[in-house]
Amino acid sequence: MRHSFILAAGAAALASPLAAQVSDRPAPARASSGGPGTEFSIGAGYKEGDYGTGERIETLSLPVGLRASAGSFQFSATLPYVRIDSPGNVVGGGGLLGLPIIIDPTQPAARQRRSGLGDLRLGAAYTMPSESIGLTFSTEVKVPTASAARGLGTGEMDYAVGAELSRTVGQVTPFAGIAYTLPGDPEGYDLRNSLSARAGAALQMSPTVRGHVSYGFAQSVSPLVPDEQQVAAGLNASLSQRLSLGLYGSAGLSEGAPDIGAGLQLGFRIR
């Protein structure tokens, strides 16, 4: 997909549908055909819900990201600090594009608060050259840097591939995309591959402000957690030639989705 919000905070397009959960992925935008660029971002995201478990689960993420683009290619890396307040059998890092949690039935359900480094996510994308439509193919790898012993991750590599199509008509850019996640095979877990999709539209509200709304669906990687459906909306504002701010919010439509989600991202274009 094409991005101009959140991770790079809007200076140029990040063409990857695999950047994060369904709710906090930005809307597509026409990729720049200019020279190479590098962008740094910091942010904060919060989600709360029971995900069909009957127990309140709160997750806080403070990601740091770096993105580089050259022509039709984009590369990204994101490493978050995470905090999970939940029953002890809830594990973070349930899939690159699926639900943010999975259930470990071997662990006690007593409530715990855990924090530490999350999983490193590395992405790459290619945008097909076209003046009429936007078509992007992308891939992402989750590197298990989060502690499996503390339930912050599964301790295994995950992989995902995806594609997204968009077309700009005046100030509006409708988009639709699909992705497929292949989680690792950690001992003691029953995980499955996950298909996800989303569709929506972005609106250029002014020369420096862009908004988007979308609907997203993601199959759960764990049979113990329901599938996810939610709606999301966001805004991105260019504060200067180098600095921009992205805001987003989401609401769950299914038991497997967080009830609410919100976040912000500050981006700085290095060159």
Phi and psi in degrees as GROMACS dihedral restraints (atoms count N, CA, C in turn):
[ dihedral_restraints ]
;  ai    aj    ak    al  type     phi  dphi    fc
    3     4     5     6     1  -107.8    20    10
    4     5     6     7     1   140.1    20    10
    6     7     8     9     1  -128.5    20    10
    7     8     9    10     1   142.6    20    10
    9    10    11    12     1  -135.4    20    10
   10    11    12    13     1    12.2    20    10
   12    13    14    15     1  -116.5    20    10
   13    14    15    16     1  -167.1    20    10
   15    16    17    18     1    39.4    20    10
   16    17    18    19     1   -90.7    20    10
   18    19    20    21     1   -57.7    20    10
   19    20    21    22     1   -51.6    20    10
   21    22    23    24     1   -97.8    20    10
   22    23    24    25     1    -1.2    20    10
   24    25    26    27     1    59.2    20    10
   25    26    27    28     1    29.6    20    10
   27    28    29    30     1    96.7    20    10
   28    29    30    31     1     0.6    20    10
   30    31    32    33     1   -70.0    20    10
   31    32    33    34     1   -36.2    20    10
   33    34    35    36     1  -151.6    20    10
   34    35    36    37     1   175.5    20    10
   36    37    38    39     1   -82.4    20    10
   37    38    39    40     1   135.8    20    10
   39    40    41    42     1  -104.6    20    10
   40    41    42    43     1   107.7    20    10
   42    43    44    45     1   -92.1    20    10
   43    44    45    46     1    79.1    20    10
   45    46    47    48     1  -153.3    20    10
   46    47    48    49     1   124.1    20    10
   48    49    50    51     1   -83.6    20    10
   49    50    51    52     1     5.8    20    10
   51    52    53    54     1  -111.4    20    10
   52    53    54    55     1    19.1    20    10
   54    55    56    57     1   -70.1    20    10
   55    56    57    58     1   -30.9    20    10
   57    58    59    60     1  -166.9    20    10
   58    59    60    61     1  -158.7    20    10
   60    61    62    63     1   -69.0    20    10
   61    62    63    64     1   171.0    20    10
   63    64    65    66     1   -57.3    20    10
   64    65    66    67     1   -37.7    20    10
   66    67    68    69     1   -76.0    20    10
   67    68    69    70     1   -30.2    20    10
   69    70    71    72     1  -110.7    20    10
   70    71    72    73     1    21.4    20    10
   72    73    74    75     1   -89.4    20    10
   73    74    75    76     1   135.4    20    10
   75    76    77    78     1   -75.2    20    10
   76    77    78    79     1   168.5    20    10
   78    79    80    81     1   -81.5    20    10
   79    80    81    82     1   158.5    20    10
   81    82    83    84     1   -72.4    20    10
   82    83    84    85     1   156.7    20    10
   84    85    86    87     1  -149.7    20    10
   85    86    87    88     1   156.4    20    10
   87    88    89    90     1   -63.5    20    10
   88    89    90    91     1   122.5    20    10
   90    91    92    93     1   -67.1    20    10
   91    92    93    94     1   147.7    20    10
   93    94    95    96     1   -75.6    20    10
   94    95    96    97     1   142.2    20    10
   96    97    98    99     1  -101.5    20    10
   97    98    99   100     1    12.7    20    10
   99   100   101   102     1   -78.5    20    10
  100   101   102   103     1  -162.3    20    10
  102   103   104   105     1   -75.6    20    10
  103   104   105   106     1  -176.6    20    10
  105   106   107   108     1   -65.9    20    10
  106   107   108   109     1   154.2    20    10
  108   109   110   111     1  -147.3    20    10
  109   110   111   112     1   155.0    20    10
  111   112   113   114     1  -132.8    20    10
  112   113   114   115     1   134.7    20    10
  114   115   116   117     1  -133.5    20    10
  115   116   117   118     1   141.9    20    10
  117   118   119   120     1  -115.3    20    10
  118   119   120   121     1   142.5    20    10
  120   121   122   123     1  -141.7    20    10
  121   122   123   124     1   151.7    20    10
  123   124   125   126     1  -133.8    20    10
  124   125   126   127     1   154.1    20    10
  126   127   128   129     1  -162.3    20    10
  127   128   129   130     1  -176.6    20    10
  129   130   131   132     1  -150.1    20    10
  130   131   132   133     1   138.2    20    10
  132   133   134   135     1  -140.1    20    10
  133   134   135   136     1   143.1    20    10
  135   136   137   138     1  -133.3    20    10
  136   137   138   139     1   137.2    20    10
  138   139   140   141     1  -136.0    20    10
  139   140   141   142     1   143.8    20    10
  141   142   143   144     1  -142.6    20    10
  142   143   144   145     1   138.5    20    10
  144   145   146   147     1   170.2    20    10
  145   146   147   148     1   178.5    20    10
  147   148   149   150     1  -105.1    20    10
  148   149   150   151     1    -7.7    20    10
  150   151   152   153     1    52.7    20    10
  151   152   153   154     1    30.3    20    10
  153   154   155   156     1    80.8    20    10
  154   155   156   157     1     5.6    20    10
  156   157   158   159     1   -92.3    20    10
  157   158   159   160     1   -15.0    20    10
  159   160   161   162     1    83.0    20    10
  160   161   162   163     1     0.6    20    10
  162   163   164   165     1  -123.1    20    10
  163   164   165   166     1   140.7    20    10
  165   166   167   168     1   -67.9    20    10
  166   167   168   169     1   133.5    20    10
  168   169   170   171     1  -129.7    20    10
  169   170   171   172     1   122.5    20    10
  171   172   173   174     1  -116.8    20    10
  172   173   174   175     1   133.3    20    10
  174   175   176   177     1  -128.5    20    10
  175   176   177   178     1   134.5    20    10
  177   178   179   180     1  -122.8    20    10
  178   179   180   181     1   131.2    20    10
  180   181   182   183     1  -128.7    20    10
  181   182   183   184     1   134.8    20    10
  183   184   185   186     1  -121.9    20    10
  184   185   186   187     1    86.9    20    10
  186   187   188   189     1   -85.9    20    10
  187   188   189   190     1   147.5    20    10
  189   190   191   192     1  -118.8    20    10
  190   191   192   193     1   130.2    20    10
  192   193   194   195     1  -132.4    20    10
  193   194   195   196     1   157.7    20    10
  195   196   197   198     1  -139.4    20    10
  196   197   198   199     1   133.4    20    10
  198   199   200   201     1  -133.5    20    10
  199   200   201   202     1   138.2    20    10
  201   202   203   204     1  -127.4    20    10
  202   203   204   205     1   139.1    20    10
  204   205   206   207     1  -130.8    20    10
  205   206   207   208     1   145.3    20    10
  207   208   209   210     1  -149.7    20    10
  208   209   210   211     1   106.9    20    10
  210   211   212   213     1    63.5    20    10
  211   212   213   214     1  -124.6    20    10
  213   214   215   216     1   -88.5    20    10
  214   215   216   217     1     1.0    20    10
  216   217   218   219     1  -107.3    20    10
  217   218   219   220     1   142.7    20    10
  219   220   221   222     1  -134.2    20    10
  220   221   222   223     1   142.2    20    10
  222   223   224   225     1  -132.7    20    10
  223   224   225   226     1   142.6    20    10
  225   226   227   228     1  -143.2    20    10
  226   227   228   229     1   155.0    20    10
  228   229   230   231     1  -143.4    20    10
  229   230   231   232     1   133.1    20    10
  231   232   233   234     1  -136.5    20    10
  232   233   234   235     1   131.4    20    10
  234   235   236   237     1  -130.9    20    10
  235   236   237   238     1   117.6    20    10
  237   238   239   240     1  -103.2    20    10
  238   239   240   241     1   157.4    20    10
  240   241   242   243     1   -98.6    20    10
  241   242   243   244     1   130.3    20    10
  243   244   245   246     1  -124.8    20    10
  244   245   246   247     1   151.8    20    10
  246   247   248   249     1  -135.2    20    10
  247   248   249   250     1   131.6    20    10
  249   250   251   252     1  -122.6    20    10
  250   251   252   253     1   125.6    20    10
  252   253   254   255     1  -114.4    20    10
  253   254   255   256     1   106.1    20    10
  255   256   257   258     1  -166.9    20    10
  256   257   258   259     1   174.1    20    10
  258   259   260   261     1   -57.9    20    10
  259   260   261   262     1   151.6    20    10
  261   262   263   264     1   -65.7    20    10
  262   263   264   265     1   -17.9    20    10
  264   265   266   267     1   -88.9    20    10
  265   266   267   268     1     4.0    20    10
  267   268   269   270     1   -90.9    20    10
  268   269   270   271     1   128.4    20    10
  270   271   272   273     1  -118.0    20    10
  271   272   273   274     1   134.1    20    10
  273   274   275   276     1   -77.2    20    10
  274   275   276   277     1   170.6    20    10
  276   277   278   279     1    73.6    20    10
  277   278   279   280     1    44.6    20    10
  279   280   281   282     1   -77.1    20    10
  280   281   282   283     1     0.2    20    10
  282   283   284   285     1   154.7    20    10
  283   284   285   286     1   150.9    20    10
  285   286   287   288     1   -61.9    20    10
  286   287   288   289     1   -39.7    20    10
  288   289   290   291     1  -125.5    20    10
  289   290   291   292     1    -3.3    20    10
  291   292   293   294     1   -90.5    20    10
  292   293   294   295     1  -152.7    20    10
  294   295   296   297     1   -66.2    20    10
  295   296   297   298     1   149.9    20    10
  297   298   299   300     1   -78.2    20    10
  298   299   300   301     1    -1.7    20    10
  300   301   302   303     1  -135.6    20    10
  301   302   303   304     1   159.2    20    10
  303   304   305   306     1  -137.2    20    10
  304   305   306   307     1   167.0    20    10
  306   307   308   309     1  -111.0    20    10
  307   308   309   310     1   130.6    20    10
  309   310   311   312     1  -104.7    20    10
  310   311   312   313     1   102.2    20    10
  312   313   314   315     1   -68.1    20    10
  313   314   315   316     1   -10.7    20    10
  315   316   317   318     1   -85.4    20    10
  316   317   318   319     1    -8.9    20    10
  318   319   320   321     1  -100.0    20    10
  319   320   321   322     1   151.8    20    10
  321   322   323   324     1   -67.5    20    10
  322   323   324   325     1   152.7    20    10
  324   325   326   327     1   -91.9    20    10
  325   326   327   328     1     5.4    20    10
  327   328   329   330     1   -59.8    20    10
  328   329   330   331     1   140.2    20    10
  330   331   332   333     1   -67.6    20    10
  331   332   333   334     1   138.6    20    10
  333   334   335   336     1  -139.9    20    10
  334   335   336   337     1   156.0    20    10
  336   337   338   339     1  -120.8    20    10
  337   338   339   340     1   120.2    20    10
  339   340   341   342     1  -126.1    20    10
  340   341   342   343     1   148.6    20    10
  342   343   344   345     1  -150.4    20    10
  343   344   345   346     1   158.5    20    10
  345   346   347   348     1   156.9    20    10
  346   347   348   349     1  -173.5    20    10
  348   349   350   351     1   -63.2    20    10
  349   350   351   352     1   140.2    20    10
  351   352   353   354     1   -91.5    20    10
  352   353   354   355     1  -165.8    20    10
  354   355   356   357     1   -83.4    20    10
  355   356   357   358     1   138.4    20    10
  357   358   359   360     1   -75.3    20    10
  358   359   360   361     1   133.1    20    10
  360   361   362   363     1  -118.7    20    10
  361   362   363   364     1   126.0    20    10
  363   364   365   366     1  -115.7    20    10
  364   365   366   367     1   128.4    20    10
  366   367   368   369     1  -129.6    20    10
  367   368   369   370     1   154.7    20    10
  369   370   371   372     1  -144.4    20    10
  370   371   372   373     1   146.4    20    10
  372   373   374   375     1  -148.0    20    10
  373   374   375   376     1   154.7    20    10
  375   376   377   378     1  -132.9    20    10
  376   377   378   379     1   126.8    20    10
  378   379   380   381     1  -102.8    20    10
  379   380   381   382     1   123.1    20    10
  381   382   383   384     1   -65.9    20    10
  382   383   384   385     1   131.8    20    10
  384   385   386   387     1   -64.1    20    10
  385   386   387   388     1   123.5    20    10
  387   388   389   390     1  -164.3    20    10
  388   389   390   391     1   141.9    20    10
  390   391   392   393     1   -92.7    20    10
  391   392   393   394     1   -14.1    20    10
  393   394   395   396     1  -105.7    20    10
  394   395   396   397     1   -39.4    20    10
  396   397   398   399     1  -132.1    20    10
  397   398   399   400     1   161.6    20    10
  399   400   401   402     1  -109.3    20    10
  400   401   402   403     1   122.0    20    10
  402   403   404   405     1  -131.3    20    10
  403   404   405   406     1   119.3    20    10
  405   406   407   408     1  -126.6    20    10
  406   407   408   409     1   135.4    20    10
  408   409   410   411     1  -110.4    20    10
  409   410   411   412     1   138.1    20    10
  411   412   413   414     1  -144.4    20    10
  412   413   414   415     1   161.7    20    10
  414   415   416   417     1  -145.1    20    10
  415   416   417   418     1   153.1    20    10
  417   418   419   420     1  -146.7    20    10
  418   419   420   421     1   147.3    20    10
  420   421   422   423     1  -125.2    20    10
  421   422   423   424     1   132.5    20    10
  423   424   425   426     1   -98.0    20    10
  424   425   426   427     1   117.9    20    10
  426   427   428   429     1   -93.8    20    10
  427   428   429   430     1   126.2    20    10
  429   430   431   432     1   -76.7    20    10
  430   431   432   433     1    75.1    20    10
  432   433   434   435     1   -89.7    20    10
  433   434   435   436     1   -12.4    20    10
  435   436   437   438     1   -78.3    20    10
  436   437   438   439     1   150.5    20    10
  438   439   440   441     1   -74.0    20    10
  439   440   441   442     1   116.9    20    10
  441   442   443   444     1   -72.8    20    10
  442   443   444   445     1   -31.6    20    10
  444   445   446   447     1   -64.1    20    10
  445   446   447   448     1   -31.7    20    10
  447   448   449   450     1   -95.9    20    10
  448   449   450   451     1     6.4    20    10
  450   451   452   453     1    73.4    20    10
  451   452   453   454     1    24.1    20    10
  453   454   455   456     1   -92.1    20    10
  454   455   456   457     1    -8.9    20    10
  456   457   458   459     1  -169.2    20    10
  457   458   459   460     1   175.2    20    10
  459   460   461   462     1   -88.4    20    10
  460   461   462   463     1   -15.3    20    10
  462   463   464   465     1    79.3    20    10
  463   464   465   466     1    12.6    20    10
  465   466   467   468     1  -128.1    20    10
  466   467   468   469     1   157.0    20    10
  468   469   470   471     1   -72.7    20    10
  469   470   471   472     1   142.2    20    10
  471   472   473   474     1  -121.5    20    10
  472   473   474   475     1   153.4    20    10
  474   475   476   477     1  -134.2    20    10
  475   476   477   478     1   150.8    20    10
  477   478   479   480     1  -150.5    20    10
  478   479   480   481     1   149.2    20    10
  480   481   482   483     1  -133.3    20    10
  481   482   483   484     1   153.1    20    10
  483   484   485   486     1  -162.5    20    10
  484   485   486   487     1   171.3    20    10
  486   487   488   489     1  -149.9    20    10
  487   488   489   490     1   148.8    20    10
  489   490   491   492     1  -143.9    20    10
  490   491   492   493     1   142.9    20    10
  492   493   494   495     1  -118.6    20    10
  493   494   495   496     1   136.8    20    10
  495   496   497   498     1  -145.3    20    10
  496   497   498   499     1   158.8    20    10
  498   499   500   501     1  -148.3    20    10
  499   500   501   502     1   127.6    20    10
  501   502   503   504     1   -90.8    20    10
  502   503   504   505     1   126.8    20    10
  504   505   506   507     1  -125.4    20    10
  505   506   507   508     1   102.5    20    10
  507   508   509   510     1    66.1    20    10
  508   509   510   511     1  -122.4    20    10
  510   511   512   513     1   -93.7    20    10
  511   512   513   514     1    -0.6    20    10
  513   514   515   516     1  -111.6    20    10
  514   515   516   517     1   138.1    20    10
  516   517   518   519     1  -125.5    20    10
  517   518   519   520     1    94.5    20    10
  519   520   521   522     1   -68.0    20    10
  520   521   522   523     1   148.6    20    10
  522   523   524   525     1  -148.4    20    10
  523   524   525   526     1   155.5    20    10
  525   526   527   528     1  -152.3    20    10
  526   527   528   529     1   141.2    20    10
  528   529   530   531     1  -150.2    20    10
  529   530   531   532     1   164.0    20    10
  531   532   533   534     1  -141.9    20    10
  532   533   534   535     1   149.3    20    10
  534   535   536   537     1  -148.7    20    10
  535   536   537   538     1   158.9    20    10
  537   538   539   540     1  -133.9    20    10
  538   539   540   541     1   124.8    20    10
  540   541   542   543     1  -109.3    20    10
  541   542   543   544     1   135.1    20    10
  543   544   545   546     1  -116.2    20    10
  544   545   546   547     1    99.5    20    10
  546   547   548   549     1   -74.1    20    10
  547   548   549   550     1   160.9    20    10
  549   550   551   552     1   -69.1    20    10
  550   551   552   553     1  -176.7    20    10
  552   553   554   555     1  -123.5    20    10
  553   554   555   556     1    68.5    20    10
  555   556   557   558     1   -68.2    20    10
  556   557   558   559     1   145.8    20    10
  558   559   560   561     1   -63.3    20    10
  559   560   561   562     1   132.8    20    10
  561   562   563   564     1    92.2    20    10
  562   563   564   565     1    -4.8    20    10
  564   565   566   567     1  -110.0    20    10
  565   566   567   568     1   147.9    20    10
  567   568   569   570     1  -111.2    20    10
  568   569   570   571     1    89.5    20    10
  570   571   572   573     1  -108.6    20    10
  571   572   573   574     1   154.5    20    10
  573   574   575   576     1  -136.1    20    10
  574   575   576   577     1   159.7    20    10
  576   577   578   579     1   -65.3    20    10
  577   578   579   580     1   153.7    20    10
  579   580   581   582     1  -129.2    20    10
  580   581   582   583     1   131.3    20    10
  582   583   584   585     1  -104.4    20    10
  583   584   585   586     1   136.5    20    10
  585   586   587   588     1  -139.3    20    10
  586   587   588   589     1   157.8    20    10
  588   589   590   591     1  -153.6    20    10
  589   590   591   592     1   156.7    20    10
  591   592   593   594     1  -153.5    20    10
  592   593   594   595     1   158.7    20    10
  594   595   596   597     1  -150.3    20    10
  595   596   597   598     1   150.9    20    10
  597   598   599   600     1   177.9    20    10
  598   599   600   601     1  -158.5    20    10
  600   601   602   603     1  -150.3    20    10
  601   602   603   604     1   145.7    20    10
  603   604   605   606     1  -110.7    20    10
  604   605   606   607     1   147.4    20    10
  606   607   608   609     1  -128.7    20    10
  607   608   609   610     1   126.1    20    10
  609   610   611   612     1   -81.0    20    10
  610   611   612   613     1    98.6    20    10
  612   613   614   615     1   -79.7    20    10
  613   614   615   616     1   -28.3    20    10
  615   616   617   618     1  -160.4    20    10
  616   617   618   619     1   174.6    20    10
  618   619   620   621     1   -58.4    20    10
  619   620   621   622     1   -23.0    20    10
  621   622   623   624     1  -119.2    20    10
  622   623   624   625     1    -0.1    20    10
  624   625   626   627     1  -128.7    20    10
  625   626   627   628     1   132.9    20    10
  627   628   629   630     1  -135.3    20    10
  628   629   630   631     1   138.7    20    10
  630   631   632   633     1  -124.5    20    10
  631   632   633   634     1   164.2    20    10
  633   634   635   636     1  -152.7    20    10
  634   635   636   637     1   153.0    20    10
  636   637   638   639     1  -132.7    20    10
  637   638   639   640     1   148.1    20    10
  639   640   641   642     1  -157.0    20    10
  640   641   642   643     1   158.7    20    10
  642   643   644   645     1  -116.8    20    10
  643   644   645   646     1   136.1    20    10
  645   646   647   648     1  -132.5    20    10
  646   647   648   649     1   145.9    20    10
  648   649   650   651     1  -130.5    20    10
  649   650   651   652     1   137.7    20    10
  651   652   653   654     1  -143.9    20    10
  652   653   654   655     1   127.9    20    10
  654   655   656   657     1   -68.5    20    10
  655   656   657   658     1   142.2    20    10
  657   658   659   660     1   -72.4    20    10
  658   659   660   661     1   141.6    20    10
  660   661   662   663     1   -79.3    20    10
  661   662   663   664     1   -11.3    20    10
  663   664   665   666     1  -117.6    20    10
  664   665   666   667     1   130.9    20    10
  666   667   668   669     1   -68.4    20    10
  667   668   669   670     1    -8.8    20    10
  669   670   671   672     1   -88.8    20    10
  670   671   672   673     1    -4.5    20    10
  672   673   674   675     1  -127.5    20    10
  673   674   675   676     1   133.0    20    10
  675   676   677   678     1   -65.6    20    10
  676   677   678   679     1   164.8    20    10
  678   679   680   681     1   -67.1    20    10
  679   680   681   682     1   163.6    20    10
  681   682   683   684     1  -109.8    20    10
  682   683   684   685     1   133.3    20    10
  684   685   686   687     1  -135.8    20    10
  685   686   687   688     1   132.4    20    10
  687   688   689   690     1  -157.9    20    10
  688   689   690   691     1   162.1    20    10
  690   691   692   693     1  -112.4    20    10
  691   692   693   694     1   150.5    20    10
  693   694   695   696     1  -142.8    20    10
  694   695   696   697     1   155.3    20    10
  696   697   698   699     1  -145.2    20    10
  697   698   699   700     1   152.6    20    10
  699   700   701   702     1  -157.6    20    10
  700   701   702   703     1   163.4    20    10
  702   703   704   705     1  -132.8    20    10
  703   704   705   706     1   147.3    20    10
  705   706   707   708     1  -134.0    20    10
  706   707   708   709     1   133.6    20    10
  708   709   710   711     1  -126.6    20    10
  709   710   711   712     1   131.6    20    10
  711   712   713   714     1   -83.2    20    10
  712   713   714   715     1   113.1    20    10
  714   715   716   717     1   -83.6    20    10
  715   716   717   718     1   -25.6    20    10
  717   718   719   720     1  -162.2    20    10
  718   719   720   721     1  -173.6    20    10
  720   721   722   723     1   -65.1    20    10
  721   722   723   724     1   -25.1    20    10
  723   724   725   726     1  -110.7    20    10
  724   725   726   727     1   -25.5    20    10
  726   727   728   729     1  -111.0    20    10
  727   728   729   730     1   137.9    20    10
  729   730   731   732     1  -149.1    20    10
  730   731   732   733     1   159.8    20    10
  732   733   734   735     1  -130.7    20    10
  733   734   735   736     1   130.9    20    10
  735   736   737   738     1  -117.5    20    10
  736   737   738   739     1   140.5    20    10
  738   739   740   741     1  -129.7    20    10
  739   740   741   742     1   143.7    20    10
  741   742   743   744     1  -147.7    20    10
  742   743   744   745     1   158.8    20    10
  744   745   746   747     1  -146.9    20    10
  745   746   747   748     1   157.4    20    10
  747   748   749   750     1  -146.8    20    10
  748   749   750   751     1   158.8    20    10
  750   751   752   753     1  -137.8    20    10
  751   752   753   754     1   135.2    20    10
  753   754   755   756     1   -78.7    20    10
  754   755   756   757     1   144.2    20    10
  756   757   758   759     1  -113.7    20    10
  757   758   759   760     1    -3.6    20    10
  759   760   761   762     1  -138.3    20    10
  760   761   762   763     1   165.5    20    10
  762   763   764   765     1   -62.5    20    10
  763   764   765   766     1   -31.1    20    10
  765   766   767   768     1   -81.3    20    10
  766   767   768   769     1    -3.6    20    10
  768   769   770   771     1   -99.0    20    10
  769   770   771   772     1   152.8    20    10
  771   772   773   774     1   -62.6    20    10
  772   773   774   775     1   143.6    20    10
  774   775   776   777     1   -62.2    20    10
  775   776   777   778     1   -43.6    20    10
  777   778   779   780     1  -139.7    20    10
  778   779   780   781     1   155.0    20    10
  780   781   782   783     1  -150.1    20    10
  781   782   783   784     1   147.3    20    10
  783   784   785   786     1  -155.3    20    10
  784   785   786   787     1   153.7    20    10
  786   787   788   789     1  -170.9    20    10
  787   788   789   790     1   171.2    20    10
  789   790   791   792     1  -145.3    20    10
  790   791   792   793     1   157.9    20    10
  792   793   794   795     1  -144.6    20    10
  793   794   795   796     1   130.5    20    10
  795   796   797   798     1  -108.8    20    10
  796   797   798   799     1   124.8    20    10
  798   799   800   801     1  -116.6    20    10
  799   800   801   802     1   145.9    20    10
  801   802   803   804     1  -133.6    20    10
  802   803   804   805     1   119.9    20    10
  804   805   806   807     1   -80.8    20    10
  805   806   807   808     1   117.5    20    10
  807   808   809   810     1   -76.3    20    10
  808   809   810   811     1   -41.4    20    10
